[in-house]
Amino acid sequence: MLDYIKGKITKKDKNHIVIEKLGFGFLVEVPDSEKFKENIVYTYLLVRQEDVRLLGFVSEEERDLFLKLIQIHGVGVKHALNIISNFSVEEFIEIVENGDVDRLTEIQGIGNKTAQRIIVELKGKIDFSESDELSQLVSALVNLGYDKKESVNVAKKVMKETKDIKEALKKAISLLSSF
């Protein structure tokens, strides 16, 4: 399997990009071509009966989410790609953890039962590798007596603003104290 392709993106359509590497132009099916700013595409080679497709994703997390989604009964490749094109990985994790069926049913082809099945099967199971700093910050907040779920949400928010753990801890405590 191809893990990723690093090259020059030479063409973008709504759901396809062409990435050139060593004189070859790889046609890659993607959830949303507008997300691709870098010249690297994380790939998944989908082989089904007479159909071979190269699917591309912005990040490894996005690809891993896709793989988890297509393992759920009733969620096909098209549904999984629609979900990924409409939500970032972080948004999707938040939707699942909050059990937000309504947000999932906004996706074309995802009904109430399928949305509920996605939530049941993925709740608590899609925590992608967190950075060491984020883990340390969450651990510190929990040790200070704050709720883990709130700590994770606030930690992710403040880590986007600063990578300095001390500064992030101050901001996180300030935000959590205001609840």
GINORSUL-V350491 format. One record per residue. PHI is phi in whole degrees, 0 to 359 (* if undefined). PSI is psi in whole degrees, -180 to 180 (999 if undefined). OMEGA is omega in whole degrees, 0 to 359 (999 if undefined). Layout:
# GINORSUL-V350491
phi=<PHI:PHI>
psi=<PSI:PSI>
omega=<OMEGA:OMEGA>
This chain:
# GINORSUL-V350491
phi=<*:276:277:202:234:246:192:257:282:258:209:228:248:303:238:217:228:243:245:264:213:54:83:258:252:273:275:239:278:230:297:203:294:292:288:275:253:273:262:226:231:275:243:218:269:261:239:222:40:258:246:236:228:256:259:234:222:290:220:295:297:296:295:296:297:303:296:293:295:287:277:275:301:95:249:264:300:298:297:298:295:297:298:293:286:265:230:287:302:296:298:296:300:297:299:294:295:272:65:276:298:300:294:291:286:291:283:302:92:258:267:300:296:295:299:296:296:301:296:298:283:252:302:79:244:238:251:286:311:273:292:301:297:296:298:296:295:299:300:297:293:295:295:277:102:277:296:296:298:296:298:297:299:292:299:298:295:286:289:288:275:213:260:285:296:293:296:297:296:299:296:296:298:299:293:291:289:279:286>
psi=<149:127:-46:164:127:117:-158:126:114:-17:141:125:-177:-49:19:148:158:123:125:132:124:39:-3:141:109:121:118:127:129:155:-41:110:-22:-20:-19:105:-32:166:38:137:123:129:161:124:113:119:117:122:-105:11:122:122:143:115:143:148:154:-35:166:-36:-41:-42:-43:-38:-44:-46:-38:-40:-43:-9:-12:131:128:-7:111:-177:-45:-44:-45:-43:-38:-42:-47:-33:-23:-25:144:165:-43:-43:-43:-43:-43:-42:-46:-47:-31:-5:36:82:-39:-42:-38:-34:-7:-21:132:128:-8:112:-178:-47:-43:-42:-44:-40:-42:-47:-47:-44:-25:-14:124:2:1:66:99:160:116:153:157:-40:-43:-44:-42:-42:-46:-44:-44:-42:-41:-40:-26:-2:6:154:137:-45:-46:-39:-42:-47:-47:-40:-43:-40:-48:-27:-20:-29:-37:147:-8:119:-38:-45:-41:-40:-42:-48:-41:-44:-42:-44:-43:-31:-24:-9:999>
omega=<174:178:177:174:177:182:182:176:186:182:176:167:182:184:178:169:171:178:184:178:178:178:176:175:181:175:186:175:184:178:183:186:181:179:187:178:180:179:176:181:176:193:172:179:183:180:179:180:182:186:175:182:174:181:182:183:182:184:176:179:179:178:179:176:178:181:177:182:184:176:181:179:179:179:180:180:182:179:181:178:177:179:182:180:182:183:170:179:181:178:182:179:179:178:181:182:179:180:185:181:183:180:180:181:174:181:180:178:179:179:183:182:180:178:179:180:178:182:181:185:185:183:180:185:182:177:183:186:178:177:178:181:179:179:179:181:178:180:180:180:178:178:177:174:179:179:184:182:178:180:179:180:181:180:179:181:184:179:174:183:182:178:179:187:180:179:179:179:178:180:181:178:179:180:182:179:182:180:999>
